[in-house]
Amino acid sequence: MPSAGGDVTFGSLFAGIGGFDLGFERAGLECKWQVEIDDYATRVLEKHWPNVRRWRDVRDFPPEPVSEWRVDVIAGGFPCQDISNAGKRAGLSGERSGLWREFARIIRHLRPRYVVVENVAALLERGIGGVLADLAALGFNAEWEVLPACAFGAPHARERVFLIAYPNGSQLRASGANQAEGWPANLPVDGIGSARQVGNWWSTEPEPCSVVYGVPGIVDRLRPYGNAVVPAVAQWIGERILANEVGE
């Protein structure tokens, strides 16, 4: 069941500038902590989530007492540099993408009810087996699918794998999917449900280059855009999690 007080809580690993966090909060989940090592991204998080606890490095998270960091959902997009087709393609054995092992360790310590993982679509060719094996060893089942941002009204494809895991013996009733079909099985190319409702939101967003043009430290500002999870997709997933809690 959700944490005391009735709210479904989440913690954000590899939080970046808060794409997961914003989308989950729009869905109705409560952010309890964020972990992010990048200085610029951390300043963004501090501005928009001033009352949320933060930790800088996944490699020594969570600190004692561990019980104070427990949440219902842990979400994060671990580094893709060794998975992406544009990188060295070392997969989970690479230095950066190998931080998945820290993600798995944190799951083992905190035992959430749900885990949501995001990465580039190449994870299906270069690492999904290791992720699933680690989750299975921790007692979790999982469903996954490639969700394009354009299905949620974005003006670009941005295909990303989203995986949701839950302890063996439970299930994701709200997804309308099963393990063999993947998750979610009923998402058409133009999006469904809340995906349709957020479609017009994109027209109000400024072009990234117009935001940062002429500003010192342009690389620091552009990199988080490229790494960020699209909030509309995170919102849709958060809504499915909340619907599943009601179903239980």
N, C-alpha and C positions, 0 to 999 in steps of 0.2 A: 504494500500500500504506500501512498505518498508519505512524505515526511510529516512529522507532527505539525498540526496547524492546517493541513489539508492542501497546501500548495505543492505542486510538482516542482522540485528544485533541480538545477543542473549546474555542473562545473564545466569550464571551457579550457581545454588543453590546446596548446599552439594557437592561442586565441586570435593572433593577428590584430586587425583593427576592429574585430567584434562582429563579423558577419553572422556567425552562428548565434551569437549572443543577442543581436538585434532581432533576428528572425524568431528565435525561441521566445523572447519577451513579447513580441507581437502576437505570438500564438497563445500566450498566457502562462508560460513557465517563469520561474524565478531564478535569476542568476545568483549563485552563492560565492563563486570564486572564479578567477581567471589565471592562467599560466602563460606567460609570454616573455621571451628573452630579448626581442628587438626593442631598442630604445625608442625609436619613433612610434612604433605601434603601441608601446606601453603608454606613451604620452597621450595618444588618442583614447586608449581605454580609461586612463585616469580622468580625462575630461568628461567622457560620456557615462562612466560608471564610477563616480567618485566614492561611493559607499560600498563598493564590492571589494572583497579581499583579493589581493594579487600575490603571485609568486613568480619569480623570474625564470627558473630553470626546471624543466621536467625531470632532470636527472637526480635531483634531490627533493622531489615532491612525492608525497605529502610529508610535512614535518609532523612531529609529535605534538599533541596527541592526535593520532590518525582519525579518531572518531569525530573530531570537529570538522573534518573535511568531507564527510560522507554526504552524498547527494543521490537523488533518484536517477539522474541521467548524467553521463559523462560524454561530451562531444568534442570532436577535434579533427582537424585535417593535418595529419602529420606530414613532414617535409616530403616533397615529391621529386627533388632534384635527381635522385638515383633511380627513379621509376620512369620519369618522363622520357619520351622519345628524343627530346632535345638534349638530354644529359648523357652520362656515361653508361647508363642502363645496368648498374650494378644491383638494382633491386634492393631488397631488405638487407643485403650484406653491405651496402654502401654506408658511408659515415653519416650522412644526413637522414636518408630514409630509414636507416637502421634504428632511428629513434622510436620507431614503432614498438620496439622491445620495451622501452620505458612506458609507453602508452599501456601495453599489456601488463606490465608490473603494477602500474597504478590501478588498473582494473582489479587485479588480484588483491590489492590492499583495501580498496574502498568498496568493492562488491556492489555496484549500482544495479538498479533494476533494468536499465537500458544503456546501451552504448551506441553512439552514432559516430561513424567514421567517414571521412571524406578524403578523396584523393583524385588524381587525374585518371582518365579512362584506361591508361596503359597499366594501371594496377592489375587489371584482369589478365594481363599477359606476364606481368613482372612483379608478383608478390601476393596476389590474392590467396594462393594456397597457404603461404606462411601465416597470413593474418587469420585465416579460418582455422588453421591448425592450432594456433595460440589461443584463439577464443574457445575452441572445443576443449582444449586442455584446462581451461578455466571454468568449464561447465556452461558455456554459452552456445546457443544456436544462433543462426544469422540469416538474414535475407538481404539482398542487394540488387541494385539496378543502376544503370547509367542514366542520369537525369540531366537533360540539356537546359540551360538557362532560358533559351528561347521558348521552351514549353511554359514558362512562367512570365512571358511578356517581354523578356529582355531582347534587345536588338542584336544579339550575338549568340552563337551556339554554346560555347563554354560547357562542353560535355564533361561531367564529373561523376565518378562512382560514389554513391552514398550507400552505406551499409548500416543496417540497424541490427543489433544483437540483444538477446535477452536470455535469462537463465533457462537451461533445459527444464522442461516440464511446464513452461508457460508458452504463450504464443502471441503473435501480433494480430488480434482479431480485426482491428480496424483497417488493415491494409487491403483486404480483399484479395490477398495473394497467398500462394503456398510456396514451400521451399523449392519445388521443382520448376515453378514458373518464374521465380525471381520476385523482386519487390520494387515498387508496386506494380502489379500485373496489368492494371487498368488505366495507365496514364497515356493518353493519346498525345500526338505531337503538339497540339495547341494547348495542352494543360487542362486540368479539371479543378472543380471545387474552388478553393481559395486562390488557386493559380490564376483563374480568370479574373478574380476580383482585384488583383494587384497589377494587372496588365497595363493600365493607364499610368501607373506610378512612374514608369520608366521615362515617360515623356517630360517629366518635371526635373529629371536629374541632369546636371550640367555635364558636358563632355569632360573627361578627366584632364585633357591637355589644357582646357580653358581654365581649370581650377589651379593648375600648378605652373602655368607658363610664366617664365621669368622669375620664379621663386627659387632662392638658393636651396640646395639639397634636393633637387628634383628627383634624383634616383631614390632617395629615402622615401619620397612621397609616392612615386609610381610603383615601387615594388609591392607595397601592401595592397594596392588595387589588384595587381595580378595574382596575389596569393589569397585574396579574401574569398570566403564563401558567400554566394549570392543570398542575401537575407530572405528573399521571397521563397527560395527553395527550402531554407532552414525553417521558415514559418510553416510551410506546408507539412514538413516532417513533424514539427512540434505539435501541430494540430492533430496529426494521426496518433501521436503518443497520448495526448490528452483524451482523444476519443477512445483509445484502448483502455485507459484507466477508468473511464465511465462504464465501458463495457464489462469490466471486471466487477 
